[in-house]
Amino acid sequence: MSSIFSKIISGEIPCHRIWEDEEHLAFLDIQPLAEGHTLVVPKREEDYLFDLSAQRAEALWSAAHKVAVLLNQRVSCERVAVLVLGYEVPHAHIHLIPTQSESEVLKPKRHSTDHTALARLAAHIRGESEEEEKGIGPHAPTTAEIEGRWDEFAARFVSEVEHISLRAARVAIDHLQLESAESILEIGCGGGGAGIEIKRRIRSTNAQLTLTDISNEMIKLATERFSKRDGDPLLKIIRADGQALPFEDRSFDRILSCLNLMLIPDPNAVLSESARVLQPGGLSAWVVWGRPEHSHMMTITGQALKRVGISLPTPVRSNFHLGGRDTLKEMLETHGFDQVRRWYQPMITDVCSGEDFAKMTTALRPELADLAGDDQVYTELIQAIQEVAQDILDRGEAIGLDTLIVIARRKE
């Protein structure tokens, strides 16, 4: 029988959600020991905390850490206390309790349930603005918005980021067994960098390579780069939406998708289409954003914006939403893939100083000047970006993006 927490996770029972990722959910206790008393639970039901594998236990504590930081920021408290008992509900969970003193935990007293107050508190902890609470806040990106964004960003991506993204792409390509490939499809080819790498590794003289992207500007850049190299009749570069691929069933024996699936409005549609156009036994390689805590490249600017008092709307969907260890694996299996292997792969930049990172950021994100509003605030923001980046480097850490690479074969 499913636990009450599993019913909450499935939506059968409502809750006052404050945070979640693909593998965990955090919600307010409805009879709290203190304001902000929160339960952090894994979405996969497991009775006893110490029955979790070492990896899943580490992931649960990492989730609890993120939620505790959030509570510290949003709820007035001296410390966030941690309580693990495991008797109340047969589903592993961690209590996080914002406290002013230890007596709130050692001499506990439950507060009565007030759903109106809890809903208001949950919205505050989530950082939702009044506009969002009224339903006029941010929405999930549409296909047209993504296309427009990448048309605008294409040239900067190729000049500033592509060489870094290829460090992850090459690892994925290593596992596509291209020496026996005859028909390869890349979904989201960008400016063609990974396509050039694939072309270099193809062994068959008759192998066909098809590069697709939703952005016309990306297609233009990729076409220009390949036209300067050769006029290969076995190469096609076309605009196509991965959610509705314009190809016949079983057209390809290899598929690569690098750092785009997590951006697409409906990743399941992409996986369904990929299963349709991939031959039985064909290989696919998928690269998505992995774990935010290991992705300084994508989180430094957000920290710097907070330092200078600039608040951005909470996105409806994080770009890390497919980065859970099992998330993409289970999605692929649902759509007819098996023999799934996955691992986290660091994609490290060449940045050696905070100043270097600030220069890269300003080149990539000219819109930061508009966000700042005036020259003084913009100068403070760039300084904050430099300082946050330098702090990370001074700890002996590298600045990069954590990626999740998943290799899967189409079922025979």
Residue pairs with C-beta under 8 A, 6 or more apart in sequence:
2 10
2 45
3 45
3 89
3 90
3 91
4 13
4 89
4 91
5 39
5 41
5 45
5 89
5 91
5 93
6 45
6 91
7 13
8 14
8 15
8 25
8 27
9 25
9 41
9 43
15 25
15 27
15 28
16 27
16 28
16 30
16 115
16 118
16 119
16 121
16 122
17 25
17 26
17 27
17 122
17 126
18 26
18 27
18 28
18 38
18 67
18 70
18 122
18 125
18 126
19 25
19 26
19 63
19 66
19 67
19 70
19 125
19 126
20 26
21 63
21 318
21 320
21 321
21 324
22 43
22 321
22 322
22 323
22 324
22 327
23 42
23 43
23 44
23 59
23 63
23 324
23 325
23 326
23 327
24 40
24 41
24 42
24 43
24 59
24 60
24 63
25 40
25 41
25 43
26 38
26 39
26 40
26 41
26 63
26 67
26 96
27 38
27 39
27 122
28 36
28 37
28 38
28 39
28 118
28 121
28 122
29 37
29 38
29 39
29 95
30 113
30 115
30 118
31 110
31 111
31 112
31 113
32 97
32 110
32 111
33 95
33 97
33 104
33 105
33 108
33 109
33 110
33 111
34 77
34 97
34 98
34 99
34 100
34 104
34 111
35 75
35 76
35 98
35 121
36 71
36 74
36 75
36 77
36 96
36 97
36 98
36 121
36 125
37 95
37 96
37 97
37 98
38 67
38 71
38 95
38 96
38 97
39 93
39 94
39 95
39 96
40 60
40 63
40 64
40 67
40 93
40 94
40 96
41 91
41 92
41 93
41 94
42 52
42 56
42 59
42 60
42 92
44 56
44 326
45 91
46 52
46 56
46 91
46 92
47 90
47 91
47 92
48 86
48 92
49 57
49 60
49 84
49 86
49 92
49 93
49 94
50 57
51 92
52 60
52 92
55 325
59 325
60 92
60 94
61 94
62 293
64 82
64 94
64 96
66 293
67 96
68 80
68 82
68 96
70 125
71 77
71 80
71 96
71 98
71 125
72 80
72 98
74 124
74 125
74 127
75 98
75 121
75 125
76 98
77 98
77 99
77 100
78 99
78 100
78 101
79 98
79 99
80 96
80 97
80 98
80 99
81 95
81 96
81 97
81 98
81 99
81 102
81 104
81 105
82 94
82 95
82 96
82 97
83 94
83 95
83 97
83 105
84 93
84 94
84 95
85 95
86 92
86 93
97 104
97 105
99 105
123 133
126 314
127 311
127 314
128 137
128 314
129 137
129 313
131 137
132 138
132 313
132 314
137 313
137 314
138 313
138 314
138 315
138 316
139 316
140 265
140 316
140 317
141 149
141 263
141 265
142 265
143 214
143 241
143 243
143 264
143 265
146 214
146 263
146 264
146 265
147 214
147 215
147 216
150 157
150 213
150 214
150 215
150 217
150 218
151 215
151 216
151 217
151 218
152 217
154 190
154 191
154 215
154 217
154 218
154 220
154 221
155 217
155 221
156 363
156 364
157 190
157 191
158 190
158 191
158 193
158 221
159 363
160 360
160 363
160 364
161 364
162 190
162 191
162 193
163 193
164 347
164 348
164 349
164 350
164 400
164 401
165 190
165 193
165 194
165 258
165 259
165 347
166 193
166 194
166 197
167 347
167 348
168 258
168 259
168 287
168 345
168 347
168 401
168 403
168 405
169 193
169 194
169 197
169 256
169 258
169 259
169 287
170 197
171 345
171 405
172 256
172 258
172 285
172 286
172 287
172 405
172 407
173 194
173 197
173 198
173 201
173 256
173 285
175 283
175 285
175 341
175 405
175 407
176 184
176 198
176 254
176 256
176 283
176 285
176 407
177 254
177 283
178 184
178 198
178 201
178 202
178 203
178 254
179 201
179 203
180 203
180 204
181 202
181 203
181 204
181 207
181 253
181 254
182 204
182 206
182 207
182 208
182 253
183 207
183 208
183 210
183 251
183 252
183 253
183 254
184 198
184 202
184 207
184 208
184 209
184 210
184 252
184 253
184 254
184 255
184 256
185 210
185 212
185 245
185 247
185 251
185 252
185 254
185 255
185 256
185 277
185 278
186 194
186 195
186 198
186 209
186 210
186 211
186 212
186 255
186 256
186 257
186 258
187 212
187 240
187 242
187 245
187 255
187 256
187 257
187 260
187 261
187 270
187 274
188 212
188 213
188 214
188 242
188 257
188 258
188 259
188 260
188 261
189 195
189 211
189 212
189 213
189 218
189 219
189 222
189 237
190 213
190 218
190 221
190 222
190 258
190 260
191 218
191 221
191 222
191 225
192 211
192 221
192 222
192 223
192 225
192 226
192 237
194 256
194 258
195 209
195 211
195 222
195 226
195 237
196 225
196 226
196 229
198 209
198 256
199 209
199 232
199 235
202 209
206 234
207 234
208 234
208 235
208 236
209 232
209 234
209 235
209 236
210 235
210 236
210 237
210 238
210 247
210 252
211 222
211 235
211 236
211 237
211 238
212 237
212 238
212 239
212 240
212 242
212 245
213 219
213 222
213 239
213 240
214 239
214 240
214 241
214 242
215 239
216 239
219 237
219 238
219 239
222 237
223 237
226 232
226 235
226 237
238 246
240 246
242 257
242 260
242 261
242 264
242 269
242 270
242 273
242 274
243 264
243 265
243 266
243 269
243 270
243 273
244 269
244 273
245 273
245 274
245 276
245 277
247 277
248 277
249 276
249 277
250 277
250 278
250 279
250 280
251 277
251 279
252 277
252 278
252 279
252 282
253 278
253 279
253 281
253 282
253 283
254 282
254 283
254 284
255 274
255 277
255 278
255 282
255 283
255 284
255 285
256 284
256 285
257 270
257 274
257 284
257 285
257 286
257 287
258 285
258 286
258 287
259 287
259 288
259 289
259 403
261 267
261 270
261 286
261 288
261 322
261 328
262 288
262 289
262 319
262 320
262 321
262 322
262 323
263 319
264 270
267 322
267 331
268 331
268 334
268 335
271 331
271 332
271 334
271 335
271 337
272 335
274 284
274 335
275 335
275 336
275 337
275 410
278 284
278 410
279 410
280 410
280 411
280 412
281 409
281 410
281 412
282 409
282 410
283 407
283 408
283 409
283 410
284 332
284 337
284 407
284 408
284 409
284 410
285 405
285 406
285 407
286 328
286 332
286 405
286 406
286 407
286 408
287 345
287 403
287 404
287 405
287 406
288 322
288 323
288 328
288 403
288 404
288 406
289 295
289 298
289 319
289 320
289 322
289 323
289 401
289 402
289 403
289 404
290 320
290 323
290 344
290 345
290 401
290 402
290 403
290 404
291 320
291 323
291 344
291 402
292 298
292 299
292 318
292 320
292 323
292 402
293 402
294 344
294 346
294 402
295 320
295 400
295 401
295 402
296 389
296 392
296 397
296 398
296 399
296 400
297 347
297 349
297 399
297 400
297 401
298 319
298 401
300 357
300 361
300 385
300 388
300 389
300 392
300 399
301 361
301 365
301 368
301 385
302 312
303 384
303 388
304 381
304 384
304 385
304 387
304 388
305 311
305 312
305 371
305 381
305 384
307 384
307 388
308 372
308 377
308 380
308 381
308 384
310 371
310 372
310 377
310 381
312 371
321 327
322 328
322 331
322 404
323 402
323 404
325 342
325 404
328 342
328 404
328 406
329 340
329 342
329 406
329 408
332 340
332 406
332 408
333 340
336 410
336 411
337 408
337 409
337 410
337 411
338 408
338 409
338 411
339 407
339 408
339 409
340 406
340 407
340 408
341 406
341 407
341 408
342 404
342 405
342 406
342 407
343 404
343 405
344 402
344 403
344 404
344 405
345 402
345 403
345 404
345 405
346 398
346 400
346 401
346 402
346 403
347 400
347 401
347 402
347 403
348 398
348 399
348 400
349 357
349 360
349 398
349 399
349 400
350 356
351 357
351 360
351 389
351 393
351 399
352 393
353 389
353 390
353 393
354 385
354 386
354 387
354 388
354 389
354 390
354 391
354 393
355 386
355 390
356 389
357 385
357 386
357 389
357 399
358 382
358 383
358 385
358 386
358 389
361 368
361 382
361 385
362 368
362 382
368 378
368 381
369 378
371 381
372 378
372 380
372 381
389 399
392 399
393 399
